[in-house]
Amino acid sequence: MPGKDGKGPLGKGTMTGQGRGGQSGSGKGRMGGRGLGAGGECLCPKCGARAPHTRGTPCFEQHCPQCGSTMARAS
């Protein structure tokens, strides 16, 4: 970074100023996820129980309140 401003030198490659795949904004979101947002529900694949999705915690890290199984994101 020549100017110490966080910008660095101008690129000369074919991907200059573009996202992955050569298109601006073509990424899959943070950590490669689907980015479903803060709302929604988590679903237990074992017993079918539903629980509200907690922002910042993926459904697969939550446990079912009824049977204790690992939850999954409901679409």
N, C-alpha and C positions, 0 to 999 in steps of 0.2 A: 504494500500500500504506500505509494510514493507520497501522497499528501496527508497521510494519517487521518483521513476523513471517513474511512470505512467504505469508500467506493472502489478503490483499486484502479488499475489501468483499463482502458477500453479494450474489449476483446476483439480479435480479428477472425475468430472461427466461424463456422457455419451456424452455430447455435446461439450466437450473440443476442441477448435480450429475449430469449425464448425459453419456455418451460420444457420439461421433458417431452420428448417426442416431436420437437420442432414447432409446437403450437403453444401460444401463450395461455396459461391457465389450464393446461391439460393434466395436471397432477391429480393424484387420488386423495389428497387431503393429508392431514396429520397422521403420521405413522402408517400410511397406506390404507387407512380405514375407509368406510363408506361415508362417514360424516353424517350420521342420521340426526344429529342434534341432541339438545338437552331433554326434550319431551319424549313421550312414548312409554312403552312398557317392556318389562322383561317377562319371559314365558318359561315355565318349567317344562322341559320336554318329557319328563317322566310322568308327572301327575296333572299337568295342564294348568297349574295355578299361575296367576298373574300378579306382578308387583310393579309399582311405579319405578321407572328408570331413575337412578340417582346420577346427577350430573358429575362427571369426572371419574366415575367408576363404571367400567364396562360390565355388561350383564353377565359375562362369563366369569367374572370375579365375585358375583353375588351368589348366595345360596338360597334355595327355595325355603320360604317360611313354614311350609307344611311338611315336606319330606327331606329337606336338606340337600337335595341334588343341585348341581350347577345349573344356573339359569342361562337362557339364550335370549337374544334380542327379538322381540315380536315385530313383525313388519307392519 
